[in-house]
Amino acid sequence: MSCSKETDYIQSLCCVQWPLSYLFIFWILQPLFIYLLFTSLWPLPTLYLAWLFLDWKTPEQGGRRSSWVRNWYVWTHLRDYFPVTILKTKDLPPEHNYLMGVHPHGLLTFGAFCNFCTEATGFSKIFPGITSYLATLSWFFKVPILRDYLMAKGVCPVSQQAIDYLLNHGTGNLVGIVVGGVKEALHSVPNTTTLLLQKHKGFVRTALQHGVHLVPTFTFGETELFTQVVFCQSSTMGRFQHVFRQIFGFYFCVFYGQGFHQDSTGLLPYHRPIVTIVGEPLPLPHIEKPTQEIVDKYHALYMDALQKLFEQHKTQYGCPDTQKLLFL
């Protein structure tokens, strides 16, 4: 096997391990954890459960990030698979806190994860003094072991309590929220840029309540990684996706990409460059109880800044000049 092919296989395996690691924790470690309670090794899970009870509020209070986990070499292989890069347009002074809108969601948010949950793309060097967090579904942090793995990478619950804590304690904190949420995954189709943003204004209200800066970001290539099968909402599969979302908090998407061989079909993402552009921070006034009119005003300013960010960089990173952002 040539060195190039060997590297490709290593990168592919590292790409696969990221989503599979969550399935491994949930479907294998969790049942094993329960099984041990009924064996002679019962003190081990019992001690963990006791500690879990004492540690229950940690995810809502800044978490417990690990530089060691964020610097695992496996993340550099994940980065190089696409590759993933991050580009800053303005400095983020560490004397402020920031609430960052992450767009688009895509299917698995490879770009956001690689840039803000690992050091593979050099976030700490590009934005010195800034500590990044990426918010995700809160129920993940109720799952033993999984919660600790997520916190180690700088992931926090997308709950008001967790976000308020990070924006209230110290400076230099940047909290990323995938504003479109999991529903936006259904719009993750190649050659389109559909964002669920028009009615999503809670992040702007939170930014105003804390007087922090809003940071727009756009990740080019995120929606190009898979081919998704789109179902009509009224179809049987469409209704199943809706029920699945109500139960588990995310959508059951049907998609495919490439296999371990580039010309084959499989569940690996396509080798497409992912570039995250971090826009200029938008300073907001500190208003503890902002009116809806004020929220609407700064929401419109944010949408305009995001639109300009996309227009300035789209042709450079693979989008045709005619492609526009569609806000729903």
Salt bridges, closest charged atoms under 4 A:
ASP55 OD1 - ARG64 NH1 3.06
ASP55 OD2 - ARG147 NH1 3.02
ASP80 OD1 - ARG79 NE 2.83
ASP91 OD1 - LYS88 NZ 2.51
GLU119 OE2 - ARG70 NH2 3.03
ASP148 OD1 - ARG64 NH2 3.04
ASP148 OD1 - ARG147 NH1 3.42
ASP164 OD1 - HIS210 NE2 2.71
ASP296 OD1 - LYS201 NZ 2.81
ASP304 OD2 - LYS308 NZ 3.29
GLU311 OE1 - LYS314 NZ 2.86
GLU311 OE2 - LYS324 NZ 3.91
